[in-house]
Amino acid sequence: MPPLLYSFRRCPYAMRARMVLAAAEIELRLREIVLRDKPAHMLELSSKGTVPVLQLESGKVLDESRAVMDWALAQADPHGWLAHKDDALIDMFDGDFKHHLDRYKYATRYEGVDALEHRAACHEMLQDIEPRLANGWLAGAAAGFTDIALLPFVRQFRIADADWFDNEMALPHVQAWVMRFLDWPVFTRIMGKYELWLDSDKEHPFPPLS
Ligand SMILES: N[C@@H](CCC(=O)N[C@@H](CS)C(=O)NCC(=O)O)C(=O)O
């Protein structure tokens, strides 16, 4: 049986995993879920209850998006993405940026939170990477592992107030980087809509055609 991926289309961690799995052309079965109704089998594989969850042919389970990316690129890395992997920067975005992003985006879910303070904290982190994006991507003219890891979250940051991001943020390289990402075939390829597995028991062959 091909590997099995539990995924949720809009989850930035699952996006990372799908982009790398698709680029490595790893054939698998995709089960699309919603977070409020997690399949029992997914929770049996990983009691953490987060997506993505990948079960390999050997039965081994990977339930961290970065572990899925590492595994997929160890199978095939056709674009040389592993050569551009900045773990320290990814840690910062998975940690601080995500912390502030959640409080900016979902301020009403947290007590005593000022959304704009958290937007400013994210903005500061993006300001730090602005000079590194002068050639288009973090490592230069081509995307790498770090871009793929960070961009789904920066995309979410944009969505929280796209008008401000596009017109007022004043970080031209970051703005162009996100726009380039939104049209990037590596990204658009994995953003198709899938019928939910729970409703239909339907698994989807993955990756989709380019
Ligand atoms: N560290 C995990 C985080 C994954 C994660 O938190 N995914 C979210 C969705 S974006 C999730 O599944 N949350 C569980 C829930 O909301 O119930 C990874 O990198 O895979």
The ligand as a Gaussian input file, in Angstrom:
#p B3LYP/6-31G(d) Opt

LIG

0 1
 N        4.236000      20.917000      14.895000
 C        3.188000      20.399000      14.076000
 C        2.005000      21.341000      14.102000
 C        0.850000      20.893000      13.234000
 C       -0.443000      21.653000      13.597000
 O       -0.524000      22.284000      14.668000
 N       -1.452000      21.575000      12.725000
 C       -2.720000      22.169000      13.078000
 C       -3.542000      22.592000      11.897000
 S       -2.847000      23.946000      11.033000
 C       -3.556000      21.133000      13.784000
 O       -3.650000      20.024000      13.314000
 N       -4.183000      21.501000      14.912000
 C       -5.016000      20.593000      15.632000
 C       -6.345000      21.176000      15.977000
 O       -6.568000      22.357000      15.718000
 O       -7.171000      20.426000      16.500000
 C        3.731000      20.166000      12.663000
 O        4.673000      20.852000      12.282000
 O        3.230000      19.282000      11.954000

